[in-house]
């Protein structure tokens, strides 16, 4: 039977490239998106199963869980990658934005892990990978809510690793300067790279390789790996 993966936030950047890689390696991929429909449509053309859900709505999360359960009896890999990146000004001006930060980064992963636990346990080596952040340990004062929500996800990684063993493994990846956003100007990019010991933008392949590392080492659970070129050393 083909292995099955669910990737949240699969319509762009890391989620999209990971979904492509898994499809190329024979996985059945459930590709979640909120608004990045174009990327998921491309994945669907390669055989992925697209799932739209706005994680700021708890009912949408529950509905997506039901859709996955209706279509598969096992889940080998769950990657909680969906994200919303709001600064203090945004969440201070909008209670909806503040709620979304915690819904997307903490509540949705919690509900997905618990709601899909039976499918993960049905796999030979069910694996959850939570995408946290290097700032979950050393928070930025400009993104207090975001860092707090990512810290909650990091803590849940440890708790679920204990609670779900030995049937399901739960680990985390802490990305750093993997891929700059289009709105990042050259000054910002140079400042970030100056603070990064390896002095380069990492790209997405190191993240994909770390997913495979966790997948292929069955003796790892409750671990978190920084994929950041050493930047966490300097923040």
SEDO-410035 format. One record per residue (C-alpha): residue in one letter; residue number from 0; x, y negated, z negated. Coordinates in Angstrom, 1 decimal, always signed. Layout:
N
pt aa->A | i->NUM | c1->X | c2->Y | c3->Z
...
END
This chain:
235
pt aa->X | i->0 | c1->+0.0 | c2->+0.0 | c3->+0.0
pt aa->X | i->1 | c1->+1.2 | c2->-3.5 | c3->+0.9
pt aa->X | i->2 | c1->+2.3 | c2->-5.6 | c3->-2.1
pt aa->X | i->3 | c1->-0.1 | c2->-8.5 | c3->-2.9
pt aa->X | i->4 | c1->+0.8 | c2->-12.0 | c3->-3.9
pt aa->X | i->5 | c1->-1.2 | c2->-15.1 | c3->-4.9
pt aa->X | i->6 | c1->+0.6 | c2->-18.4 | c3->-4.6
pt aa->X | i->7 | c1->-1.0 | c2->-21.6 | c3->-5.9
pt aa->X | i->8 | c1->-0.2 | c2->-24.8 | c3->-4.1
pt aa->X | i->9 | c1->+0.8 | c2->-22.9 | c3->-1.0
pt aa->X | i->10 | c1->-0.1 | c2->-25.6 | c3->+1.6
pt aa->X | i->11 | c1->+3.2 | c2->-27.4 | c3->+1.5
pt aa->X | i->12 | c1->+6.9 | c2->-27.5 | c3->+0.4
pt aa->X | i->13 | c1->+8.0 | c2->-24.6 | c3->-1.8
pt aa->X | i->14 | c1->+4.6 | c2->-22.8 | c3->-1.9
pt aa->X | i->15 | c1->+4.3 | c2->-22.9 | c3->+1.8
pt aa->X | i->16 | c1->+7.8 | c2->-21.6 | c3->+2.5
pt aa->X | i->17 | c1->+7.5 | c2->-18.9 | c3->-0.2
pt aa->X | i->18 | c1->+4.2 | c2->-17.7 | c3->+1.4
pt aa->X | i->19 | c1->+5.9 | c2->-17.6 | c3->+4.8
pt aa->X | i->20 | c1->+8.8 | c2->-15.5 | c3->+3.4
pt aa->X | i->21 | c1->+6.5 | c2->-13.1 | c3->+1.7
pt aa->X | i->22 | c1->+4.4 | c2->-12.6 | c3->+4.8
pt aa->X | i->23 | c1->+7.5 | c2->-11.9 | c3->+6.8
pt aa->X | i->24 | c1->+8.4 | c2->-9.2 | c3->+4.2
pt aa->X | i->25 | c1->+5.1 | c2->-7.4 | c3->+4.4
pt aa->X | i->26 | c1->+3.0 | c2->-8.9 | c3->+1.6
pt aa->X | i->27 | c1->-0.7 | c2->-9.6 | c3->+1.6
pt aa->X | i->28 | c1->-0.7 | c2->-13.3 | c3->+0.6
pt aa->X | i->29 | c1->-3.5 | c2->-15.2 | c3->-1.0
pt aa->X | i->30 | c1->-2.6 | c2->-18.8 | c3->-0.3
pt aa->X | i->31 | c1->-4.3 | c2->-21.4 | c3->-2.5
pt aa->X | i->32 | c1->-4.6 | c2->-25.0 | c3->-1.7
pt aa->X | i->33 | c1->-6.5 | c2->-28.1 | c3->-2.8
pt aa->X | i->34 | c1->-6.1 | c2->-30.6 | c3->+0.0
pt aa->X | i->35 | c1->-3.1 | c2->-29.3 | c3->+2.1
pt aa->X | i->36 | c1->-5.4 | c2->-27.4 | c3->+4.5
pt aa->X | i->37 | c1->-3.2 | c2->-27.7 | c3->+7.5
pt aa->X | i->38 | c1->-0.3 | c2->-25.8 | c3->+5.9
pt aa->X | i->39 | c1->-2.6 | c2->-23.0 | c3->+4.8
pt aa->X | i->40 | c1->-4.3 | c2->-22.8 | c3->+8.2
pt aa->X | i->41 | c1->-0.8 | c2->-22.1 | c3->+9.7
pt aa->X | i->42 | c1->-0.4 | c2->-19.4 | c3->+7.0
pt aa->X | i->43 | c1->-3.8 | c2->-17.9 | c3->+7.9
pt aa->X | i->44 | c1->-2.7 | c2->-17.6 | c3->+11.5
pt aa->X | i->45 | c1->+0.1 | c2->-15.3 | c3->+10.2
pt aa->X | i->46 | c1->-2.4 | c2->-13.2 | c3->+8.2
pt aa->X | i->47 | c1->-2.6 | c2->-15.0 | c3->+4.8
pt aa->X | i->48 | c1->-5.9 | c2->-15.4 | c3->+3.0
pt aa->X | i->49 | c1->-6.6 | c2->-19.0 | c3->+2.3
pt aa->X | i->50 | c1->-8.4 | c2->-20.0 | c3->-0.9
pt aa->X | i->51 | c1->-9.5 | c2->-23.6 | c3->-1.5
pt aa->X | i->52 | c1->-9.9 | c2->-24.8 | c3->-5.1
pt aa->X | i->53 | c1->-9.6 | c2->-28.1 | c3->-6.9
pt aa->X | i->54 | c1->-7.9 | c2->-27.1 | c3->-10.2
pt aa->X | i->55 | c1->-9.2 | c2->-30.2 | c3->-11.9
pt aa->X | i->56 | c1->-12.6 | c2->-28.4 | c3->-11.9
pt aa->X | i->57 | c1->-12.6 | c2->-25.4 | c3->-14.2
pt aa->X | i->58 | c1->-15.5 | c2->-23.8 | c3->-12.3
pt aa->X | i->59 | c1->-13.4 | c2->-23.9 | c3->-9.1
pt aa->X | i->60 | c1->-10.7 | c2->-21.9 | c3->-10.9
pt aa->X | i->61 | c1->-13.2 | c2->-19.3 | c3->-12.0
pt aa->X | i->62 | c1->-14.6 | c2->-19.0 | c3->-8.5
pt aa->X | i->63 | c1->-11.2 | c2->-18.5 | c3->-7.0
pt aa->X | i->64 | c1->-10.4 | c2->-15.7 | c3->-9.5
pt aa->X | i->65 | c1->-13.7 | c2->-14.0 | c3->-8.5
pt aa->X | i->66 | c1->-12.7 | c2->-14.3 | c3->-4.9
pt aa->X | i->67 | c1->-9.4 | c2->-12.6 | c3->-5.5
pt aa->X | i->68 | c1->-10.9 | c2->-9.8 | c3->-7.6
pt aa->X | i->69 | c1->-13.5 | c2->-9.2 | c3->-4.8
pt aa->X | i->70 | c1->-10.8 | c2->-8.7 | c3->-2.2
pt aa->X | i->71 | c1->-8.0 | c2->-6.7 | c3->-3.9
pt aa->X | i->72 | c1->-7.6 | c2->-4.1 | c3->-6.6
pt aa->X | i->73 | c1->-4.0 | c2->-5.1 | c3->-7.5
pt aa->X | i->74 | c1->-1.8 | c2->-8.1 | c3->-7.7
pt aa->X | i->75 | c1->+1.9 | c2->-7.6 | c3->-7.6
pt aa->X | i->76 | c1->+2.9 | c2->-11.3 | c3->-7.9
pt aa->X | i->77 | c1->+1.3 | c2->-14.5 | c3->-9.2
pt aa->X | i->78 | c1->+3.2 | c2->-17.7 | c3->-8.7
pt aa->X | i->79 | c1->+1.7 | c2->-20.7 | c3->-10.5
pt aa->X | i->80 | c1->+3.1 | c2->-23.4 | c3->-8.4
pt aa->X | i->81 | c1->+0.3 | c2->-26.0 | c3->-7.9
pt aa->X | i->82 | c1->+1.2 | c2->-29.4 | c3->-9.2
pt aa->X | i->83 | c1->+0.2 | c2->-33.0 | c3->-9.5
pt aa->X | i->84 | c1->+2.9 | c2->-35.6 | c3->-10.3
pt aa->X | i->85 | c1->+1.4 | c2->-38.6 | c3->-12.0
pt aa->X | i->86 | c1->+3.4 | c2->-41.3 | c3->-13.9
pt aa->X | i->87 | c1->+2.3 | c2->-43.0 | c3->-17.1
pt aa->X | i->88 | c1->+0.7 | c2->-45.9 | c3->-15.2
pt aa->X | i->89 | c1->-1.6 | c2->-43.5 | c3->-13.3
pt aa->X | i->90 | c1->-2.8 | c2->-41.5 | c3->-16.3
pt aa->X | i->91 | c1->-3.1 | c2->-44.6 | c3->-18.4
pt aa->X | i->92 | c1->-5.4 | c2->-46.1 | c3->-15.8
pt aa->X | i->93 | c1->-7.5 | c2->-43.0 | c3->-15.2
pt aa->X | i->94 | c1->-8.8 | c2->-40.4 | c3->-17.7
pt aa->X | i->95 | c1->-9.5 | c2->-38.2 | c3->-14.7
pt aa->X | i->96 | c1->-5.8 | c2->-38.3 | c3->-13.7
pt aa->X | i->97 | c1->-4.8 | c2->-37.5 | c3->-17.3
pt aa->X | i->98 | c1->-7.2 | c2->-34.5 | c3->-17.4
pt aa->X | i->99 | c1->-6.0 | c2->-33.3 | c3->-14.0
pt aa->X | i->100 | c1->-2.3 | c2->-33.1 | c3->-15.2
pt aa->X | i->101 | c1->-3.3 | c2->-30.7 | c3->-17.9
pt aa->X | i->102 | c1->-5.9 | c2->-28.8 | c3->-15.9
pt aa->X | i->103 | c1->-3.4 | c2->-28.1 | c3->-13.0
pt aa->X | i->104 | c1->-0.3 | c2->-27.4 | c3->-15.0
pt aa->X | i->105 | c1->-1.7 | c2->-25.7 | c3->-18.1
pt aa->X | i->106 | c1->-5.4 | c2->-24.7 | c3->-18.0
pt aa->X | i->107 | c1->-5.3 | c2->-23.3 | c3->-14.4
pt aa->X | i->108 | c1->-2.3 | c2->-21.1 | c3->-15.0
pt aa->X | i->109 | c1->-3.8 | c2->-19.8 | c3->-18.3
pt aa->X | i->110 | c1->-7.1 | c2->-18.9 | c3->-16.7
pt aa->X | i->111 | c1->-5.4 | c2->-17.3 | c3->-13.7
pt aa->X | i->112 | c1->-3.1 | c2->-15.2 | c3->-15.8
pt aa->X | i->113 | c1->-5.9 | c2->-14.0 | c3->-18.1
pt aa->X | i->114 | c1->-8.5 | c2->-13.7 | c3->-15.4
pt aa->X | i->115 | c1->-6.2 | c2->-11.7 | c3->-13.1
pt aa->X | i->116 | c1->-4.6 | c2->-9.7 | c3->-15.9
pt aa->X | i->117 | c1->-6.3 | c2->-6.4 | c3->-14.9
pt aa->X | i->118 | c1->-5.1 | c2->-6.7 | c3->-11.3
pt aa->X | i->119 | c1->-1.5 | c2->-7.5 | c3->-12.4
pt aa->X | i->120 | c1->-1.6 | c2->-4.5 | c3->-14.7
pt aa->X | i->121 | c1->-2.8 | c2->-2.3 | c3->-11.8
pt aa->X | i->122 | c1->+0.4 | c2->-3.1 | c3->-9.9
pt aa->X | i->123 | c1->+3.5 | c2->-1.0 | c3->-10.4
pt aa->X | i->124 | c1->+5.4 | c2->-4.0 | c3->-11.8
pt aa->X | i->125 | c1->+3.1 | c2->-6.9 | c3->-12.1
pt aa->X | i->126 | c1->+5.0 | c2->-10.2 | c3->-12.2
pt aa->X | i->127 | c1->+4.0 | c2->-13.8 | c3->-13.0
pt aa->X | i->128 | c1->+6.3 | c2->-16.7 | c3->-12.2
pt aa->X | i->129 | c1->+5.4 | c2->-20.1 | c3->-13.5
pt aa->X | i->130 | c1->+7.0 | c2->-23.1 | c3->-11.9
pt aa->X | i->131 | c1->+7.8 | c2->-25.4 | c3->-14.8
pt aa->X | i->132 | c1->+10.4 | c2->-28.3 | c3->-14.6
pt aa->X | i->133 | c1->+13.8 | c2->-29.2 | c3->-16.1
pt aa->X | i->134 | c1->+12.0 | c2->-32.1 | c3->-17.7
pt aa->X | i->135 | c1->+9.9 | c2->-29.6 | c3->-19.8
pt aa->X | i->136 | c1->+12.8 | c2->-29.5 | c3->-22.2
pt aa->X | i->137 | c1->+14.2 | c2->-33.0 | c3->-21.8
pt aa->X | i->138 | c1->+11.2 | c2->-35.1 | c3->-21.0
pt aa->X | i->139 | c1->+11.1 | c2->-38.3 | c3->-18.9
pt aa->X | i->140 | c1->+9.6 | c2->-41.3 | c3->-20.7
pt aa->X | i->141 | c1->+8.0 | c2->-42.3 | c3->-17.3
pt aa->X | i->142 | c1->+6.0 | c2->-39.1 | c3->-16.9
pt aa->X | i->143 | c1->+5.0 | c2->-38.3 | c3->-20.5
pt aa->X | i->144 | c1->+1.7 | c2->-36.4 | c3->-19.7
pt aa->X | i->145 | c1->+3.3 | c2->-34.5 | c3->-16.8
pt aa->X | i->146 | c1->+6.3 | c2->-33.4 | c3->-18.9
pt aa->X | i->147 | c1->+4.0 | c2->-32.4 | c3->-21.8
pt aa->X | i->148 | c1->+1.8 | c2->-30.3 | c3->-19.5
pt aa->X | i->149 | c1->+4.9 | c2->-28.6 | c3->-18.0
pt aa->X | i->150 | c1->+6.2 | c2->-27.9 | c3->-21.5
pt aa->X | i->151 | c1->+2.8 | c2->-26.3 | c3->-22.3
pt aa->X | i->152 | c1->+3.3 | c2->-24.0 | c3->-19.3
pt aa->X | i->153 | c1->+6.9 | c2->-23.2 | c3->-20.4
pt aa->X | i->154 | c1->+5.6 | c2->-22.2 | c3->-23.8
pt aa->X | i->155 | c1->+2.8 | c2->-20.1 | c3->-22.3
pt aa->X | i->156 | c1->+5.4 | c2->-18.3 | c3->-20.3
pt aa->X | i->157 | c1->+7.0 | c2->-17.1 | c3->-23.5
pt aa->X | i->158 | c1->+3.8 | c2->-16.2 | c3->-25.2
pt aa->X | i->159 | c1->+2.3 | c2->-14.3 | c3->-22.2
pt aa->X | i->160 | c1->+5.7 | c2->-12.4 | c3->-21.8
pt aa->X | i->161 | c1->+5.2 | c2->-11.1 | c3->-25.3
pt aa->X | i->162 | c1->+1.5 | c2->-10.5 | c3->-25.1
pt aa->X | i->163 | c1->+1.4 | c2->-8.8 | c3->-21.7
pt aa->X | i->164 | c1->+4.4 | c2->-6.5 | c3->-22.0
pt aa->X | i->165 | c1->+5.1 | c2->-3.9 | c3->-21.0
pt aa->X | i->166 | c1->+2.6 | c2->-3.9 | c3->-18.2
pt aa->X | i->167 | c1->+3.2 | c2->-7.4 | c3->-16.8
pt aa->X | i->168 | c1->+6.4 | c2->-9.5 | c3->-16.8
pt aa->X | i->169 | c1->+6.2 | c2->-13.3 | c3->-17.1
pt aa->X | i->170 | c1->+9.0 | c2->-15.6 | c3->-16.2
pt aa->X | i->171 | c1->+9.6 | c2->-19.2 | c3->-15.1
pt aa->X | i->172 | c1->+11.6 | c2->-21.3 | c3->-12.7
pt aa->X | i->173 | c1->+12.7 | c2->-24.8 | c3->-13.6
pt aa->X | i->174 | c1->+13.4 | c2->-26.7 | c3->-10.4
pt aa->X | i->175 | c1->+15.5 | c2->-29.8 | c3->-10.1
pt aa->X | i->176 | c1->+16.3 | c2->-31.9 | c3->-7.0
pt aa->X | i->177 | c1->+15.2 | c2->-29.2 | c3->-4.5
pt aa->X | i->178 | c1->+13.5 | c2->-31.3 | c3->-1.8
pt aa->X | i->179 | c1->+13.0 | c2->-35.0 | c3->-2.0
pt aa->X | i->180 | c1->+9.6 | c2->-36.5 | c3->-1.3
pt aa->X | i->181 | c1->+9.1 | c2->-38.7 | c3->+1.8
pt aa->X | i->182 | c1->+8.5 | c2->-41.7 | c3->-0.5
pt aa->X | i->183 | c1->+11.9 | c2->-41.3 | c3->-2.1
pt aa->X | i->184 | c1->+14.2 | c2->-44.0 | c3->-0.7
pt aa->X | i->185 | c1->+17.9 | c2->-43.7 | c3->-0.1
pt aa->X | i->186 | c1->+18.8 | c2->-45.5 | c3->-3.3
pt aa->X | i->187 | c1->+16.7 | c2->-43.0 | c3->-5.4
pt aa->X | i->188 | c1->+18.2 | c2->-40.0 | c3->-3.6
pt aa->X | i->189 | c1->+21.7 | c2->-41.2 | c3->-4.1
pt aa->X | i->190 | c1->+21.1 | c2->-41.9 | c3->-7.8
pt aa->X | i->191 | c1->+19.6 | c2->-38.4 | c3->-8.3
pt aa->X | i->192 | c1->+22.5 | c2->-36.7 | c3->-6.5
pt aa->X | i->193 | c1->+25.0 | c2->-38.7 | c3->-8.5
pt aa->X | i->194 | c1->+23.4 | c2->-37.3 | c3->-11.7
pt aa->X | i->195 | c1->+23.6 | c2->-33.7 | c3->-10.3
pt aa->X | i->196 | c1->+26.9 | c2->-31.9 | c3->-10.8
pt aa->X | i->197 | c1->+26.7 | c2->-30.0 | c3->-7.5
pt aa->X | i->198 | c1->+25.9 | c2->-33.3 | c3->-5.7
pt aa->X | i->199 | c1->+23.6 | c2->-31.8 | c3->-3.1
pt aa->X | i->200 | c1->+19.8 | c2->-31.5 | c3->-2.5
pt aa->X | i->201 | c1->+19.2 | c2->-27.8 | c3->-3.1
pt aa->X | i->202 | c1->+16.6 | c2->-27.0 | c3->-0.5
pt aa->X | i->203 | c1->+13.9 | c2->-24.4 | c3->-0.9
pt aa->X | i->204 | c1->+15.8 | c2->-21.2 | c3->-0.3
pt aa->X | i->205 | c1->+17.4 | c2->-21.2 | c3->-3.8
pt aa->X | i->206 | c1->+13.9 | c2->-21.2 | c3->-5.2
pt aa->X | i->207 | c1->+12.8 | c2->-18.4 | c3->-2.9
pt aa->X | i->208 | c1->+15.9 | c2->-16.4 | c3->-3.8
pt aa->X | i->209 | c1->+15.1 | c2->-16.8 | c3->-7.5
pt aa->X | i->210 | c1->+11.6 | c2->-15.5 | c3->-7.0
pt aa->X | i->211 | c1->+13.2 | c2->-12.4 | c3->-5.4
pt aa->X | i->212 | c1->+15.7 | c2->-12.1 | c3->-8.2
pt aa->X | i->213 | c1->+12.9 | c2->-11.9 | c3->-10.8
pt aa->X | i->214 | c1->+11.0 | c2->-9.5 | c3->-8.6
pt aa->X | i->215 | c1->+13.9 | c2->-7.2 | c3->-8.1
pt aa->X | i->216 | c1->+15.1 | c2->-7.1 | c3->-11.7
pt aa->X | i->217 | c1->+12.5 | c2->-5.2 | c3->-13.7
pt aa->X | i->218 | c1->+14.3 | c2->-5.8 | c3->-17.0
pt aa->X | i->219 | c1->+13.6 | c2->-9.5 | c3->-17.1
pt aa->X | i->220 | c1->+10.6 | c2->-11.1 | c3->-18.9
pt aa->X | i->221 | c1->+10.3 | c2->-14.3 | c3->-20.9
pt aa->X | i->222 | c1->+13.1 | c2->-15.8 | c3->-19.0
pt aa->X | i->223 | c1->+13.4 | c2->-19.3 | c3->-17.4
pt aa->X | i->224 | c1->+16.0 | c2->-20.1 | c3->-14.8
pt aa->X | i->225 | c1->+17.0 | c2->-23.6 | c3->-13.9
pt aa->X | i->226 | c1->+17.4 | c2->-24.1 | c3->-10.1
pt aa->X | i->227 | c1->+18.7 | c2->-27.6 | c3->-10.3
pt aa->X | i->228 | c1->+22.3 | c2->-27.9 | c3->-9.2
pt aa->X | i->229 | c1->+23.2 | c2->-28.5 | c3->-12.9
pt aa->X | i->230 | c1->+21.1 | c2->-31.7 | c3->-13.2
pt aa->X | i->231 | c1->+19.6 | c2->-30.7 | c3->-16.5
pt aa->X | i->232 | c1->+23.1 | c2->-31.1 | c3->-18.0
pt aa->X | i->233 | c1->+22.9 | c2->-34.8 | c3->-17.3
pt aa->X | i->234 | c1->+19.4 | c2->-35.9 | c3->-18.2
END
